[in-house]
Amino acid sequence: MQRALRIAVAGLGRLGRRHAEILHWRVRGAEVVAAASPSADERAWAKSALGIADVVADFRELLARPDVDAVAIVTPTTLHADQVISALDAGKHVFCEKPLALDVDDCLRVEAAAARHPTLRVLVGFVRRFDPSYAAAMGKIGEGVIGTPFMVRSQTLDMNDPSGFFVRFAPTSGGIFLDMAIHDIDCARFLLGGPRARRVYASGVIAVHAGLAECGDVDNGVATIEFDDGKLAVIYVSRTLAHGMEATTEVFGSGGRIAIGEGLKLGGIDIADAHGVRSEGLPTFWERFAEAFVVEAQAFVDAVRDDAPLPLPLADATENTRIARAITDAFKTHKPIDL
C-alpha cells in the first residue's frame, strides 16, 4: 500500500482520545478519516480537536464507508468481540484495545473470523510489548544474559481515584484481574517464551473502595500462575496506591535477574528542600507508557501497509483472557483452578 492507511476510530473516551490523537498526529502513513461515539460531547471533541469532518454515533456507519481501510476499536470490552468480527466481515483491518474479550468463547469467535479473512490484520493492544524497556529486557533474555528465565514477578498499581470511577466501571470491566492483571499476564508469557498456563491461584481484598463488594470485585489482588513447562508468575494489582502509578516487572533466571520500570519518577527529577529529598510519582499509565502507544500504533500501520505479520498473534490474546478468566474464577471460588 503506497498511500496512507485510512483509519476510523471507534470510541472517543479517556483512552480512545489518546489513540485518535496518536493516529492523527504521530503515526507515519496513517490518516484518521472518521470516528464514532454515542456521546455528543465526544463527537464534538473529535471535530474541534482533530478536525475530523465525519463523526457519527453508530459504529456500523464506519464499516459501511468504502474509504475506511482499518478500524481502531477503543470501546467498552463487552463490545470488542462483536465489533472486531463485524469489522473483519466488512473487509477492514482492526486494532482493538485489550482485552480482546471477557470470555474465551468470544475470543475464539474472533479467531475464527480472522481465519476467514487471512489478508486482514488484527492487533490487540497489549501495549507493554511495545515499550522500549520491556523490549530491551526481552532482547537481553534472548542473548542469555540471565540464563534460563523461570519466574516473573509483575505488578500494576494504579494511583487511588477517590472519585469512585473504578467502582462505577467494575460491573462491566470483568473485574480487577481481567481489566488490570491481563497486562501482567501478557508480560509474563512474553518474557518467559509464551508458555501455556496449567494452574492458577488468586486472592484479593477491598482496602479502600467498599462499593466494589456489590459486584464481587476487589481493589487489590494477588495471583500465581503455574505454566506447563514449570515456570511461574506472581502478579499483584492495585487500584489504591497513594503516591502515583507503578508498573514494574522482574524476570528471574538461572544466571541473574532483570528489573523493568523500577524507580521511575515524574519528570525524572528529585526535589530537595526544607521538607527533605523526594520525587513525585507517575499519575497514570499514560505518563509511563505514552511512547509505547505510539510504537504500537506505528507497528499496526506498518504491518498493514507492508502486508507483514504482527508481533502479537490473536492466539496470545485468547490465552491471556483464558488465564485472566481462570484467575477470576479462582478468586471467587477460593480454590486453585486447573486449566
Secondary structure, DSSP 8 states (H G I E B T S, - for coil): --S-EEEEEE--SHHHHHHHHHHHHT-TTEEEEEEE-S-HHHHHHHHHHH--S-EES-HHHHHT-TT--EEEE-S-HHHHHHHHHHHHHTT-EEEEES-S-SSHHHHHHHHHHHHH-TTS-EEEE-GGGGSHHHHHHHHHHHTTTTSSEEEEEEEEEEE--TT-HHHHHHHHH--HIIIIIHHHHHHHHHHTTS--EEEEEEEEE-SS-GGGGGGT--SEEEEEEEETTS-EEEEEEEEEESS-BEEEEEEEETTEEEEESTT--GGG--EEETTEEE---B-SHHHHHHHHHHHHHHHHHHHHHTT---SS-HHHHHHHHHHHHHHHHHHHHTS-EE-
